[in-house]
């Protein structure tokens, strides 16, 4: 089964492994605050990304020296579920971030954990891996991160504004808080910042392709409209020439007008530019148009 664009972006991000313990803690913090459940009863992380699933146990081992109580089989189909239910492990993890497993009712972004710039990046990387997604740019532009903690969303908003230089939009969806971007250039910058430059390039290429297609479509529509106008004008000119011929006036026309009439009658599909080149001597496109319009006007005068 082909990997989704979002899955490819996450796979690319997973190639960046935190080298410093502080960054490992920050990335795990982002994962925990944006995962399915982070409470005193259970830590549950569900993902469809095989690459993220491979990184998780190593990351938690590096950050906390703790293993998951439940991990999925490597060849398990569908979504992969990781859980920690051991109360001592959960307490140890919460204490690491300054929380009391029994007394904390509202989780928040503990700023000392993301004090360094490298840790800010690691935190947002973890947040996207656990609670983020990005739409295939062929279908549209949308990148989001979702958390169930309102204070976390508010504080992550400020963090993103600080490190990225621009703000995400916010929304509520089914009890969750969503931070999202809709502009292609912002999404590209976010992906590059998180460590997915190839996915970022895919966003820009898709945008350029759409812009090119739009230009081509506009040009084709314009050409079609122009072609229709040329055909209609040619038909009007040919009808005028027939009228003048039926009235016996064609052969009595001035030489220049007669030359224009013969050229149009013999070349009904030619453009004004092409007809102008047939004149002796060759004339300009406006001059050719003037001669043909003169023929149309003369024919109208002859019609009852």
DRENSEMAR-628142 format. One record per residue (C-alpha): x, y, z; residue number from 1; residue in one letter. Coordinates in steps of 0.1 Angstrom, whole numbers, plus 5000, padded with zeros to 4 digits. Layout:
<atom u="X" v="Y" w="Z" num="NUM" residuo="A"/>
...
# end
This chain:
<atom u="5000" v="5000" w="5000" num="1" residuo="X"/>
<atom u="5014" v="5034" w="4990" num="2" residuo="X"/>
<atom u="5024" v="5057" w="5018" num="3" residuo="X"/>
<atom u="5004" v="5089" w="5022" num="4" residuo="X"/>
<atom u="5019" v="5123" w="5019" num="5" residuo="X"/>
<atom u="5015" v="5128" w="5056" num="6" residuo="X"/>
<atom u="5032" v="5094" w="5063" num="7" residuo="X"/>
<atom u="5061" v="5103" w="5040" num="8" residuo="X"/>
<atom u="5066" v="5136" w="5058" num="9" residuo="X"/>
<atom u="5066" v="5118" w="5092" num="10" residuo="X"/>
<atom u="5090" v="5092" w="5079" num="11" residuo="X"/>
<atom u="5114" v="5120" w="5068" num="12" residuo="X"/>
<atom u="5111" v="5137" w="5102" num="13" residuo="X"/>
<atom u="5119" v="5104" w="5120" num="14" residuo="X"/>
<atom u="5153" v="5103" w="5103" num="15" residuo="X"/>
<atom u="5163" v="5131" w="5127" num="16" residuo="X"/>
<atom u="5172" v="5113" w="5160" num="17" residuo="X"/>
<atom u="5178" v="5135" w="5191" num="18" residuo="X"/>
<atom u="5214" v="5134" w="5201" num="19" residuo="X"/>
<atom u="5211" v="5153" w="5234" num="20" residuo="X"/>
<atom u="5191" v="5140" w="5263" num="21" residuo="X"/>
<atom u="5174" v="5174" w="5267" num="22" residuo="X"/>
<atom u="5161" v="5171" w="5231" num="23" residuo="X"/>
<atom u="5149" v="5136" w="5236" num="24" residuo="X"/>
<atom u="5129" v="5148" w="5267" num="25" residuo="X"/>
<atom u="5115" v="5177" w="5247" num="26" residuo="X"/>
<atom u="5105" v="5155" w="5217" num="27" residuo="X"/>
<atom u="5088" v="5130" w="5241" num="28" residuo="X"/>
<atom u="5071" v="5160" w="5258" num="29" residuo="X"/>
<atom u="5056" v="5170" w="5224" num="30" residuo="X"/>
<atom u="5045" v="5134" w="5218" num="31" residuo="X"/>
<atom u="5029" v="5131" w="5252" num="32" residuo="X"/>
<atom u="5010" v="5164" w="5251" num="33" residuo="X"/>
<atom u="4997" v="5157" w="5216" num="34" residuo="X"/>
<atom u="4991" v="5119" w="5218" num="35" residuo="X"/>
<atom u="4958" v="5101" w="5224" num="36" residuo="X"/>
<atom u="4961" v="5099" w="5262" num="37" residuo="X"/>
<atom u="4985" v="5113" w="5288" num="38" residuo="X"/>
<atom u="4970" v="5109" w="5323" num="39" residuo="X"/>
<atom u="4978" v="5094" w="5357" num="40" residuo="X"/>
<atom u="4959" v="5062" w="5346" num="41" residuo="X"/>
<atom u="4974" v="5056" w="5311" num="42" residuo="X"/>
<atom u="4997" v="5068" w="5284" num="43" residuo="X"/>
<atom u="4984" v="5058" w="5250" num="44" residuo="X"/>
<atom u="5000" v="5066" w="5217" num="45" residuo="X"/>
<atom u="4983" v="5055" w="5185" num="46" residuo="X"/>
<atom u="4999" v="5060" w="5151" num="47" residuo="X"/>
<atom u="4997" v="5048" w="5115" num="48" residuo="X"/>
<atom u="5034" v="5057" w="5109" num="49" residuo="X"/>
<atom u="5056" v="5026" w="5109" num="50" residuo="X"/>
<atom u="5087" v="5048" w="5111" num="51" residuo="X"/>
<atom u="5074" v="5067" w="5141" num="52" residuo="X"/>
<atom u="5065" v="5034" w="5157" num="53" residuo="X"/>
<atom u="5100" v="5022" w="5153" num="54" residuo="X"/>
<atom u="5114" v="5053" w="5169" num="55" residuo="X"/>
<atom u="5091" v="5055" w="5199" num="56" residuo="X"/>
<atom u="5106" v="5027" w="5221" num="57" residuo="X"/>
<atom u="5141" v="5040" w="5215" num="58" residuo="X"/>
<atom u="5131" v="5075" w="5222" num="59" residuo="X"/>
<atom u="5114" v="5067" w="5255" num="60" residuo="X"/>
<atom u="5143" v="5045" w="5265" num="61" residuo="X"/>
<atom u="5167" v="5074" w="5259" num="62" residuo="X"/>
<atom u="5145" v="5100" w="5277" num="63" residuo="X"/>
<atom u="5132" v="5081" w="5307" num="64" residuo="X"/>
<atom u="5150" v="5047" w="5306" num="65" residuo="X"/>
<atom u="5114" v="5032" w="5305" num="66" residuo="X"/>
<atom u="5099" v="5006" w="5283" num="67" residuo="X"/>
<atom u="5062" v="5005" w="5271" num="68" residuo="X"/>
<atom u="5040" v="4980" w="5288" num="69" residuo="X"/>
<atom u="5022" v="4972" w="5256" num="70" residuo="X"/>
<atom u="5036" v="4975" w="5221" num="71" residuo="X"/>
<atom u="5022" v="4963" w="5187" num="72" residuo="X"/>
<atom u="5036" v="4935" w="5166" num="73" residuo="X"/>
<atom u="5060" v="4947" w="5139" num="74" residuo="X"/>
<atom u="5038" v="4933" w="5112" num="75" residuo="X"/>
<atom u="5005" v="4944" w="5128" num="76" residuo="X"/>
<atom u="4981" v="4959" w="5102" num="77" residuo="X"/>
<atom u="4964" v="4992" w="5106" num="78" residuo="X"/>
<atom u="4970" v="5016" w="5135" num="79" residuo="X"/>
<atom u="4997" v="5008" w="5160" num="80" residuo="X"/>
<atom u="4989" v="5011" w="5198" num="81" residuo="X"/>
<atom u="5016" v="5018" w="5224" num="82" residuo="X"/>
<atom u="5006" v="5019" w="5261" num="83" residuo="X"/>
<atom u="5021" v="5025" w="5295" num="84" residuo="X"/>
<atom u="4998" v="5015" w="5324" num="85" residuo="X"/>
<atom u="5023" v="5009" w="5352" num="86" residuo="X"/>
<atom u="5016" v="5037" w="5377" num="87" residuo="X"/>
<atom u="5052" v="5040" w="5388" num="88" residuo="X"/>
<atom u="5064" v="5045" w="5352" num="89" residuo="X"/>
<atom u="5037" v="5071" w="5346" num="90" residuo="X"/>
<atom u="5046" v="5089" w="5379" num="91" residuo="X"/>
<atom u="5083" v="5089" w="5369" num="92" residuo="X"/>
<atom u="5075" v="5104" w="5335" num="93" residuo="X"/>
<atom u="5051" v="5131" w="5349" num="94" residuo="X"/>
<atom u="5077" v="5140" w="5376" num="95" residuo="X"/>
<atom u="5103" v="5145" w="5349" num="96" residuo="X"/>
<atom u="5081" v="5173" w="5335" num="97" residuo="X"/>
<atom u="5072" v="5188" w="5368" num="98" residuo="X"/>
<atom u="5037" v="5172" w="5372" num="99" residuo="X"/>
<atom u="5023" v="5153" w="5401" num="100" residuo="X"/>
<atom u="5005" v="5122" w="5388" num="101" residuo="X"/>
<atom u="4979" v="5124" w="5415" num="102" residuo="X"/>
<atom u="4975" v="5162" w="5419" num="103" residuo="X"/>
<atom u="4978" v="5175" w="5383" num="104" residuo="X"/>
<atom u="4945" v="5181" w="5366" num="105" residuo="X"/>
<atom u="4955" v="5204" w="5338" num="106" residuo="X"/>
<atom u="4986" v="5197" w="5317" num="107" residuo="X"/>
<atom u="5006" v="5225" w="5303" num="108" residuo="X"/>
<atom u="5038" v="5232" w="5284" num="109" residuo="X"/>
<atom u="5065" v="5234" w="5310" num="110" residuo="X"/>
<atom u="5087" v="5261" w="5295" num="111" residuo="X"/>
<atom u="5121" v="5250" w="5311" num="112" residuo="X"/>
<atom u="5118" v="5218" w="5290" num="113" residuo="X"/>
<atom u="5119" v="5238" w="5258" num="114" residuo="X"/>
<atom u="5143" v="5265" w="5269" num="115" residuo="X"/>
<atom u="5169" v="5259" w="5242" num="116" residuo="X"/>
<atom u="5162" v="5264" w="5205" num="117" residuo="X"/>
<atom u="5171" v="5228" w="5197" num="118" residuo="X"/>
<atom u="5145" v="5216" w="5223" num="119" residuo="X"/>
<atom u="5118" v="5239" w="5209" num="120" residuo="X"/>
<atom u="5123" v="5222" w="5175" num="121" residuo="X"/>
<atom u="5123" v="5187" w="5191" num="122" residuo="X"/>
<atom u="5091" v="5195" w="5210" num="123" residuo="X"/>
<atom u="5073" v="5206" w="5178" num="124" residuo="X"/>
<atom u="5087" v="5176" w="5160" num="125" residuo="X"/>
<atom u="5072" v="5153" w="5186" num="126" residuo="X"/>
<atom u="5039" v="5172" w="5186" num="127" residuo="X"/>
<atom u="5035" v="5167" w="5148" num="128" residuo="X"/>
<atom u="5045" v="5130" w="5149" num="129" residuo="X"/>
<atom u="5019" v="5122" w="5176" num="130" residuo="X"/>
<atom u="4991" v="5147" w="5168" num="131" residuo="X"/>
<atom u="4998" v="5161" w="5134" num="132" residuo="X"/>
<atom u="4990" v="5156" w="5098" num="133" residuo="X"/>
<atom u="4995" v="5173" w="5064" num="134" residuo="X"/>
<atom u="4972" v="5170" w="5034" num="135" residuo="X"/>
<atom u="4985" v="5158" w="5000" num="136" residuo="X"/>
<atom u="4991" v="5192" w="4982" num="137" residuo="X"/>
<atom u="4975" v="5178" w="4951" num="138" residuo="X"/>
<atom u="4942" v="5179" w="4970" num="139" residuo="X"/>
<atom u="4948" v="5210" w="4991" num="140" residuo="X"/>
<atom u="4970" v="5228" w="5016" num="141" residuo="X"/>
<atom u="4964" v="5219" w="5052" num="142" residuo="X"/>
<atom u="4988" v="5211" w="5081" num="143" residuo="X"/>
<atom u="4975" v="5206" w="5116" num="144" residuo="X"/>
<atom u="4984" v="5195" w="5151" num="145" residuo="X"/>
<atom u="4957" v="5184" w="5175" num="146" residuo="X"/>
<atom u="4957" v="5182" w="5213" num="147" residuo="X"/>
<atom u="4931" v="5176" w="5239" num="148" residuo="X"/>
<atom u="4946" v="5201" w="5263" num="149" residuo="X"/>
<atom u="4935" v="5237" w="5259" num="150" residuo="X"/>
<atom u="4964" v="5252" w="5278" num="151" residuo="X"/>
<atom u="4988" v="5232" w="5257" num="152" residuo="X"/>
<atom u="4973" v="5245" w="5225" num="153" residuo="X"/>
<atom u="4975" v="5281" w="5237" num="154" residuo="X"/>
<atom u="5012" v="5277" w="5248" num="155" residuo="X"/>
<atom u="5022" v="5258" w="5217" num="156" residuo="X"/>
<atom u="5006" v="5286" w="5197" num="157" residuo="X"/>
<atom u="5030" v="5311" w="5213" num="158" residuo="X"/>
<atom u="5059" v="5288" w="5209" num="159" residuo="X"/>
<atom u="5052" v="5284" w="5172" num="160" residuo="X"/>
<atom u="5049" v="5321" w="5167" num="161" residuo="X"/>
<atom u="5082" v="5326" w="5185" num="162" residuo="X"/>
<atom u="5103" v="5300" w="5165" num="163" residuo="X"/>
<atom u="5085" v="5302" w="5131" num="164" residuo="X"/>
<atom u="5078" v="5339" w="5130" num="165" residuo="X"/>
<atom u="5042" v="5334" w="5120" num="166" residuo="X"/>
<atom u="5010" v="5322" w="5137" num="167" residuo="X"/>
<atom u="4989" v="5291" w="5131" num="168" residuo="X"/>
<atom u="4951" v="5294" w="5130" num="169" residuo="X"/>
<atom u="4931" v="5278" w="5158" num="170" residuo="X"/>
<atom u="4899" v="5258" w="5160" num="171" residuo="X"/>
<atom u="4880" v="5234" w="5183" num="172" residuo="X"/>
<atom u="4870" v="5200" w="5170" num="173" residuo="X"/>
<atom u="4852" v="5174" w="5190" num="174" residuo="X"/>
<atom u="4866" v="5185" w="5223" num="175" residuo="X"/>
<atom u="4901" v="5189" w="5209" num="176" residuo="X"/>
<atom u="4921" v="5220" w="5201" num="177" residuo="X"/>
<atom u="4936" v="5223" w="5166" num="178" residuo="X"/>
<atom u="4965" v="5244" w="5155" num="179" residuo="X"/>
<atom u="4966" v="5246" w="5117" num="180" residuo="X"/>
<atom u="4981" v="5263" w="5086" num="181" residuo="X"/>
<atom u="4964" v="5267" w="5052" num="182" residuo="X"/>
<atom u="4989" v="5287" w="5032" num="183" residuo="X"/>
<atom u="5013" v="5266" w="5011" num="184" residuo="X"/>
<atom u="5044" v="5287" w="5019" num="185" residuo="X"/>
<atom u="5038" v="5285" w="5056" num="186" residuo="X"/>
<atom u="5033" v="5247" w="5054" num="187" residuo="X"/>
<atom u="5065" v="5244" w="5035" num="188" residuo="X"/>
<atom u="5084" v="5264" w="5061" num="189" residuo="X"/>
<atom u="5069" v="5243" w="5089" num="190" residuo="X"/>
<atom u="5079" v="5210" w="5073" num="191" residuo="X"/>
<atom u="5114" v="5223" w="5066" num="192" residuo="X"/>
<atom u="5117" v="5234" w="5102" num="193" residuo="X"/>
<atom u="5105" v="5200" w="5115" num="194" residuo="X"/>
<atom u="5131" v="5182" w="5093" num="195" residuo="X"/>
<atom u="5111" v="5173" w="5062" num="196" residuo="X"/>
<atom u="5126" v="5194" w="5034" num="197" residuo="X"/>
<atom u="5117" v="5168" w="5007" num="198" residuo="X"/>
<atom u="5080" v="5170" w="5017" num="199" residuo="X"/>
<atom u="5083" v="5208" w="5019" num="200" residuo="X"/>
<atom u="5096" v="5208" w="4983" num="201" residuo="X"/>
<atom u="5066" v="5186" w="4973" num="202" residuo="X"/>
<atom u="5043" v="5214" w="4986" num="203" residuo="X"/>
<atom u="5061" v="5240" w="4965" num="204" residuo="X"/>
<atom u="5062" v="5219" w="4934" num="205" residuo="X"/>
<atom u="5025" v="5212" w="4937" num="206" residuo="X"/>
<atom u="5018" v="5249" w="4941" num="207" residuo="X"/>
<atom u="5039" v="5258" w="4910" num="208" residuo="X"/>
<atom u="5022" v="5230" w="4890" num="209" residuo="X"/>
<atom u="4988" v="5243" w="4900" num="210" residuo="X"/>
<atom u="4998" v="5279" w="4891" num="211" residuo="X"/>
<atom u="5011" v="5267" w="4857" num="212" residuo="X"/>
<atom u="4980" v="5247" w="4850" num="213" residuo="X"/>
<atom u="4958" v="5277" w="4859" num="214" residuo="X"/>
<atom u="4979" v="5299" w="4835" num="215" residuo="X"/>
<atom u="4975" v="5274" w="4807" num="216" residuo="X"/>
<atom u="4938" v="5271" w="4813" num="217" residuo="X"/>
<atom u="4934" v="5308" w="4813" num="218" residuo="X"/>
<atom u="4954" v="5310" w="4781" num="219" residuo="X"/>
<atom u="4934" v="5283" w="4765" num="220" residuo="X"/>
<atom u="4901" v="5299" w="4774" num="221" residuo="X"/>
<atom u="4914" v="5332" w="4761" num="222" residuo="X"/>
<atom u="4926" v="5315" w="4729" num="223" residuo="X"/>
<atom u="4892" v="5298" w="4725" num="224" residuo="X"/>
<atom u="4874" v="5331" w="4729" num="225" residuo="X"/>
<atom u="4897" v="5348" w="4704" num="226" residuo="X"/>
<atom u="4893" v="5320" w="4679" num="227" residuo="X"/>
<atom u="4855" v="5323" w="4682" num="228" residuo="X"/>
<atom u="4857" v="5360" w="4676" num="229" residuo="X"/>
<atom u="4880" v="5354" w="4645" num="230" residuo="X"/>
<atom u="4856" v="5328" w="4631" num="231" residuo="X"/>
<atom u="4826" v="5351" w="4636" num="232" residuo="X"/>
<atom u="4843" v="5380" w="4620" num="233" residuo="X"/>
<atom u="4854" v="5359" w="4590" num="234" residuo="X"/>
<atom u="4819" v="5347" w="4585" num="235" residuo="X"/>
<atom u="4805" v="5382" w="4586" num="236" residuo="X"/>
<atom u="4831" v="5393" w="4561" num="237" residuo="X"/>
<atom u="4824" v="5364" w="4537" num="238" residuo="X"/>
<atom u="4786" v="5371" w="4539" num="239" residuo="X"/>
<atom u="4794" v="5408" w="4530" num="240" residuo="X"/>
<atom u="4815" v="5397" w="4500" num="241" residuo="X"/>
<atom u="4786" v="5374" w="4488" num="242" residuo="X"/>
<atom u="4762" v="5403" w="4491" num="243" residuo="X"/>
<atom u="4784" v="5426" w="4471" num="244" residuo="X"/>
<atom u="4789" v="5399" w="4445" num="245" residuo="X"/>
<atom u="4751" v="5393" w="4442" num="246" residuo="X"/>
<atom u="4746" v="5430" w="4438" num="247" residuo="X"/>
<atom u="4772" v="5432" w="4410" num="248" residuo="X"/>
<atom u="4793" v="5456" w="4430" num="249" residuo="X"/>
<atom u="4823" v="5434" w="4438" num="250" residuo="X"/>
<atom u="4842" v="5439" w="4405" num="251" residuo="X"/>
<atom u="4836" v="5477" w="4407" num="252" residuo="X"/>
<atom u="4853" v="5480" w="4441" num="253" residuo="X"/>
<atom u="4885" v="5500" w="4444" num="254" residuo="X"/>
<atom u="4916" v="5479" w="4438" num="255" residuo="X"/>
<atom u="4926" v="5477" w="4475" num="256" residuo="X"/>
<atom u="4891" v="5466" w="4486" num="257" residuo="X"/>
<atom u="4888" v="5441" w="4458" num="258" residuo="X"/>
<atom u="4922" v="5426" w="4467" num="259" residuo="X"/>
<atom u="4911" v="5423" w="4503" num="260" residuo="X"/>
<atom u="4878" v="5407" w="4493" num="261" residuo="X"/>
<atom u="4895" v="5381" w="4470" num="262" residuo="X"/>
<atom u="4921" v="5373" w="4497" num="263" residuo="X"/>
<atom u="4893" v="5367" w="4523" num="264" residuo="X"/>
<atom u="4871" v="5347" w="4500" num="265" residuo="X"/>
<atom u="4901" v="5324" w="4490" num="266" residuo="X"/>
<atom u="4914" v="5320" w="4525" num="267" residuo="X"/>
<atom u="4884" v="5319" w="4549" num="268" residuo="X"/>
<atom u="4905" v="5304" w="4577" num="269" residuo="X"/>
<atom u="4933" v="5330" w="4577" num="270" residuo="X"/>
<atom u="4938" v="5355" w="4604" num="271" residuo="X"/>
<atom u="4941" v="5392" w="4598" num="272" residuo="X"/>
<atom u="4978" v="5390" w="4601" num="273" residuo="X"/>
<atom u="4980" v="5363" w="4575" num="274" residuo="X"/>
<atom u="4957" v="5381" w="4551" num="275" residuo="X"/>
<atom u="4976" v="5413" w="4555" num="276" residuo="X"/>
<atom u="5008" v="5395" w="4543" num="277" residuo="X"/>
<atom u="4990" v="5385" w="4511" num="278" residuo="X"/>
<atom u="4984" v="5421" w="4500" num="279" residuo="X"/>
<atom u="5005" v="5437" w="4473" num="280" residuo="X"/>
<atom u="5023" v="5454" w="4489" num="281" residuo="X"/>
<atom u="5019" v="5438" w="4523" num="282" residuo="X"/>
<atom u="5000" v="5459" w="4548" num="283" residuo="X"/>
<atom u="4995" v="5460" w="4586" num="284" residuo="X"/>
<atom u="4970" v="5440" w="4605" num="285" residuo="X"/>
<atom u="4949" v="5472" w="4614" num="286" residuo="X"/>
<atom u="4949" v="5483" w="4578" num="287" residuo="X"/>
<atom u="4936" v="5448" w="4567" num="288" residuo="X"/>
<atom u="4909" v="5450" w="4594" num="289" residuo="X"/>
<atom u="4899" v="5485" w="4581" num="290" residuo="X"/>
<atom u="4895" v="5472" w="4545" num="291" residuo="X"/>
<atom u="4874" v="5442" w="4556" num="292" residuo="X"/>
<atom u="4852" v="5464" w="4579" num="293" residuo="X"/>
<atom u="4847" v="5487" w="4549" num="294" residuo="X"/>
<atom u="4834" v="5458" w="4529" num="295" residuo="X"/>
<atom u="4810" v="5448" w="4557" num="296" residuo="X"/>
<atom u="4797" v="5484" w="4560" num="297" residuo="X"/>
<atom u="4791" v="5486" w="4522" num="298" residuo="X"/>
<atom u="4772" v="5453" w="4522" num="299" residuo="X"/>
<atom u="4750" v="5465" w="4551" num="300" residuo="X"/>
<atom u="4741" v="5496" w="4531" num="301" residuo="X"/>
<atom u="4729" v="5473" w="4502" num="302" residuo="X"/>
<atom u="4707" v="5451" w="4523" num="303" residuo="X"/>
<atom u="4670" v="5461" w="4526" num="304" residuo="X"/>
# end
